Amino acid sequence: MAFAYIIVDMKVSDPARYKEYMAAAPAAVAAFGGEYLVRGGRHEVMEGDWQPSRIAMLRFPNMERAQAFYDDQMYRSVRAKRDGATEFFNMVVVEGVSAPV
């Protein structure tokens, strides 16, 4: 079974409010077996026109756990903390490659 990855590109417009979201999100992620691989940090565009603002990437055991995390009441209440804190917040989930054992 392949891991699933949630990739987010966002532009924070209210850093103080966004910090409330950042403080609450890790518990919701961990509750579904997820972990942060990237949370902000330096980045560089290597090809193309995409100009990301802030990137986050999370890993979950599988697509079902990633979707359950997103749909759960716990994360829905965490998402509410983000309201008004970002200019945009784009999120996608993608299934990883199943590597042979």
C-alpha positions as CSV (number, residue, x, y, z in Angstrom):
1,M,0.0,0.0,0.0
2,A,1.3,3.4,-1.0
3,F,1.6,6.5,1.2
4,A,-0.5,9.5,0.4
5,Y,0.9,13.0,0.4
6,I,-1.0,16.2,0.9
7,I,0.6,19.2,-0.8
8,V,-0.4,22.7,0.1
9,D,0.5,26.1,-1.5
10,M,-0.7,29.0,0.5
11,K,-0.2,32.7,0.9
12,V,-0.5,33.9,4.5
13,S,-2.1,37.3,4.9
14,D,-2.6,37.4,8.7
15,P,0.4,35.8,10.4
16,A,-1.0,36.1,13.9
17,R,-4.2,34.3,13.0
18,Y,-2.3,31.7,10.9
19,K,-0.2,30.9,14.0
20,E,-3.4,29.7,15.7
21,Y,-3.9,27.3,12.8
22,M,-0.3,26.2,12.9
23,A,-0.6,25.5,16.7
24,A,-3.7,23.4,16.3
25,A,-3.1,21.5,13.1
26,P,-0.3,19.0,14.2
27,A,-2.6,17.2,16.6
28,A,-5.2,16.6,13.9
29,V,-2.6,15.4,11.5
30,A,-1.1,13.0,14.0
31,A,-4.5,11.6,14.9
32,F,-4.7,10.1,11.4
33,G,-1.1,8.8,11.3
34,G,0.1,11.8,9.4
35,E,3.4,13.7,9.7
36,Y,4.8,16.9,8.3
37,L,7.6,16.5,5.8
38,V,7.7,20.2,4.8
39,R,6.2,23.2,6.6
40,G,7.3,26.4,5.1
41,G,11.0,26.7,4.6
42,R,13.2,27.9,1.8
43,H,12.2,26.9,-1.7
44,E,13.4,27.6,-5.2
45,V,11.5,27.3,-8.5
46,M,13.6,25.0,-10.7
47,E,11.3,24.9,-13.8
48,G,8.1,26.5,-15.0
49,D,6.0,29.5,-14.0
50,W,4.7,28.4,-10.6
51,Q,5.6,30.9,-8.0
52,P,4.6,29.2,-4.7
53,S,4.4,31.4,-1.6
54,R,4.5,28.9,1.3
55,I,4.6,25.1,0.8
56,A,3.6,22.4,3.2
57,M,3.7,18.6,2.6
58,L,2.3,15.9,4.8
59,R,2.5,12.1,4.5
60,F,-0.3,9.8,5.6
61,P,-0.3,6.0,5.6
62,N,-2.7,5.9,2.6
63,M,-5.3,7.9,0.7
64,E,-8.1,6.8,3.0
65,R,-6.4,8.1,6.1
66,A,-5.5,11.4,4.4
67,Q,-9.2,11.8,3.3
68,A,-10.4,10.8,6.8
69,F,-8.1,13.5,8.3
70,Y,-9.5,16.2,6.0
71,D,-13.1,15.2,6.6
72,D,-12.9,14.7,10.4
73,Q,-14.6,17.2,12.7
74,M,-11.3,17.8,14.5
75,Y,-9.6,19.1,11.3
76,R,-12.8,21.0,10.3
77,S,-12.5,23.0,13.5
78,V,-8.8,23.5,12.9
79,R,-9.6,24.8,9.4
80,A,-11.9,27.4,10.9
81,K,-8.9,28.9,12.7
82,R,-7.4,29.6,9.3
83,D,-10.4,31.6,8.0
84,G,-9.2,35.0,7.0
85,A,-5.5,34.2,7.6
86,T,-4.6,33.3,4.0
87,E,-5.0,35.1,0.7
88,F,-5.2,31.6,-0.9
89,F,-4.9,28.0,0.3
90,N,-4.6,25.3,-2.3
91,M,-4.5,21.7,-1.2
92,V,-4.2,18.4,-3.1
93,V,-3.8,14.8,-2.0
94,V,-1.8,12.4,-4.2
95,E,-1.0,8.8,-3.9
96,G,2.7,7.9,-3.7
97,V,4.5,5.2,-5.6
98,S,4.2,1.6,-4.3
99,A,7.8,0.6,-4.1
100,P,8.6,-3.1,-4.4
101,V,9.6,-4.8,-1.1
